[in-house]
Amino acid sequence: MKEIGTISRTKEVLDKFNFNFKKSLGQNFLIDPNILNRIADKAGICENDNVVEVGPGIGSLTEQIAKRANKVLSFEIDQRLIPILKDTLAPYSNLRIIHSDFLKADVISETENYFGKGTTFKLVANLPYYITTPIIMRVLEEGMPFESITVMLQREVAERITAKPGSKEYGSLSIAVQYYTSAEIVMSIPKTVFIPQPNVDSAIIRLTKLDKPSVSVEDEALFFEVIKASFAQRRKTIFNNLSSNLKYESIYKEDVLSILEKSNIDPKRRGETLSPAEFALLANCFFNKINSK
């Protein structure tokens, strides 16, 4: 039988189940087996790996993952796709499909039940673009036992995540993701290989979990607050942004200025020019100031 990801098989499946795309769910299915194979290859999946997939659709990418992996756990939010997946993926016994919203599911419990306690996994996803960043951040912030995350994103968002200090794409999302992982764009995907075609080009990024965070901070929550405040209004200086947006009763404008000077950071610089290490230094100085009063 033809692979699910061919255009002819995809159309057969859609016709068989009388499936209509829901715009509200941002559904776009890949119809190029070569690209699907390359995504699975870029995810580095091998026979000992357990994989969590989010948004399997009709199973085109799931099929390529299941051929390579030990076990696959797929989360699908659209009830209409569950009977389709049971049909298209029937040949694969190393697969479990869960009808659930990944953002609300008890992911750690589900993975422990299926993969076993203490087992790590690789996460792979071809998702609607509006939901990809929240999913990445949930996995990172909740400390899920992942090894890597390989996901498709709008090209623009992929460039933001992998951006370096000083570029116009660099921002709080870049720092947050790069705090936990090594991030790289591993392939580009044109809009022409989807049905229906999206309005934007896509990219695959791979996030490889670091052994420890990229910088050392006294208080992670404060570190991210400092970053968020620093990018609140991109055209403002770091001094103005921190003075206006970092809300602590014990921190005044003169404290912000003093901490910037102590950190050897020019108050006139903008947040986009600061490296993660400089943000860590700032956050640690604020931590010391807050806890000294």
ChimeraX attribute file (.defattr): number of C-alpha atoms within 10 A of each C-alpha:
attribute: neighborCount
match mode: 1-to-1
recipient: residues
	/A:1	4
	/A:2	10
	/A:3	18
	/A:4	25
	/A:5	25
	/A:6	17
	/A:7	19
	/A:8	12
	/A:9	17
	/A:10	21
	/A:11	15
	/A:12	13
	/A:13	18
	/A:14	14
	/A:15	11
	/A:16	10
	/A:17	12
	/A:18	8
	/A:19	13
	/A:20	10
	/A:21	13
	/A:22	10
	/A:23	10
	/A:24	7
	/A:25	14
	/A:26	15
	/A:27	20
	/A:28	20
	/A:29	24
	/A:30	25
	/A:31	24
	/A:32	17
	/A:33	19
	/A:34	10
	/A:35	17
	/A:36	20
	/A:37	16
	/A:38	14
	/A:39	26
	/A:40	22
	/A:41	14
	/A:42	15
	/A:43	23
	/A:44	16
	/A:45	21
	/A:46	16
	/A:47	12
	/A:48	10
	/A:49	20
	/A:50	27
	/A:51	31
	/A:52	24
	/A:53	25
	/A:54	26
	/A:55	24
	/A:56	25
	/A:57	24
	/A:58	25
	/A:59	24
	/A:60	25
	/A:61	27
	/A:62	31
	/A:63	23
	/A:64	21
	/A:65	30
	/A:66	25
	/A:67	16
	/A:68	19
	/A:69	20
	/A:70	17
	/A:71	22
	/A:72	29
	/A:73	23
	/A:74	23
	/A:75	24
	/A:76	21
	/A:77	18
	/A:78	15
	/A:79	11
	/A:80	14
	/A:81	19
	/A:82	18
	/A:83	11
	/A:84	19
	/A:85	19
	/A:86	16
	/A:87	13
	/A:88	18
	/A:89	19
	/A:90	10
	/A:91	11
	/A:92	15
	/A:93	10
	/A:94	13
	/A:95	21
	/A:96	15
	/A:97	17
	/A:98	16
	/A:99	16
	/A:100	17
	/A:101	14
	/A:102	18
	/A:103	16
	/A:104	7
	/A:105	13
	/A:106	11
	/A:107	15
	/A:108	14
	/A:109	12
	/A:110	13
	/A:111	22
	/A:112	13
	/A:113	10
	/A:114	15
	/A:115	20
	/A:116	11
	/A:117	11
	/A:118	9
	/A:119	13
	/A:120	19
	/A:121	21
	/A:122	21
	/A:123	24
	/A:124	26
	/A:125	23
	/A:126	23
	/A:127	24
	/A:128	17
	/A:129	17
	/A:130	12
	/A:131	13
	/A:132	19
	/A:133	17
	/A:134	12
	/A:135	15
	/A:136	17
	/A:137	14
	/A:138	14
	/A:139	17
	/A:140	19
	/A:141	11
	/A:142	9
	/A:143	11
	/A:144	14
	/A:145	16
	/A:146	18
	/A:147	18
	/A:148	22
	/A:149	24
	/A:150	26
	/A:151	24
	/A:152	24
	/A:153	28
	/A:154	21
	/A:155	19
	/A:156	13
	/A:157	20
	/A:158	24
	/A:159	19
	/A:160	18
	/A:161	25
	/A:162	22
	/A:163	20
	/A:164	20
	/A:165	16
	/A:166	14
	/A:167	11
	/A:168	13
	/A:169	19
	/A:170	22
	/A:171	25
	/A:172	23
	/A:173	19
	/A:174	21
	/A:175	24
	/A:176	19
	/A:177	20
	/A:178	24
	/A:179	20
	/A:180	20
	/A:181	22
	/A:182	16
	/A:183	22
	/A:184	18
	/A:185	19
	/A:186	15
	/A:187	15
	/A:188	17
	/A:189	18
	/A:190	13
	/A:191	16
	/A:192	15
	/A:193	17
	/A:194	16
	/A:195	16
	/A:196	16
	/A:197	15
	/A:198	17
	/A:199	9
	/A:200	13
	/A:201	15
	/A:202	20
	/A:203	19
	/A:204	22
	/A:205	26
	/A:206	25
	/A:207	24
	/A:208	19
	/A:209	20
	/A:210	14
	/A:211	9
	/A:212	10
	/A:213	13
	/A:214	16
	/A:215	14
	/A:216	15
	/A:217	19
	/A:218	15
	/A:219	14
	/A:220	13
	/A:221	10
	/A:222	18
	/A:223	22
	/A:224	17
	/A:225	17
	/A:226	25
	/A:227	27
	/A:228	20
	/A:229	21
	/A:230	28
	/A:231	21
	/A:232	19
	/A:233	15
	/A:234	15
	/A:235	12
	/A:236	16
	/A:237	19
	/A:238	29
	/A:239	21
	/A:240	21
	/A:241	22
	/A:242	27
	/A:243	19
	/A:244	14
	/A:245	16
	/A:246	19
	/A:247	13
	/A:248	9
	/A:249	7
	/A:250	11
	/A:251	16
	/A:252	15
	/A:253	13
	/A:254	10
	/A:255	14
	/A:256	22
	/A:257	19
	/A:258	14
	/A:259	21
	/A:260	22
	/A:261	12
	/A:262	13
	/A:263	15
	/A:264	12
	/A:265	18
	/A:266	14
	/A:267	17
	/A:268	12
	/A:269	14
	/A:270	20
	/A:271	29
	/A:272	22
	/A:273	16
	/A:274	19
	/A:275	15
	/A:276	22
	/A:277	15
	/A:278	16
	/A:279	22
	/A:280	23
	/A:281	23
	/A:282	24
	/A:283	24
	/A:284	22
	/A:285	20
	/A:286	23
	/A:287	16
	/A:288	12
	/A:289	15
	/A:290	13
	/A:291	9
	/A:292	8
	/A:293	7
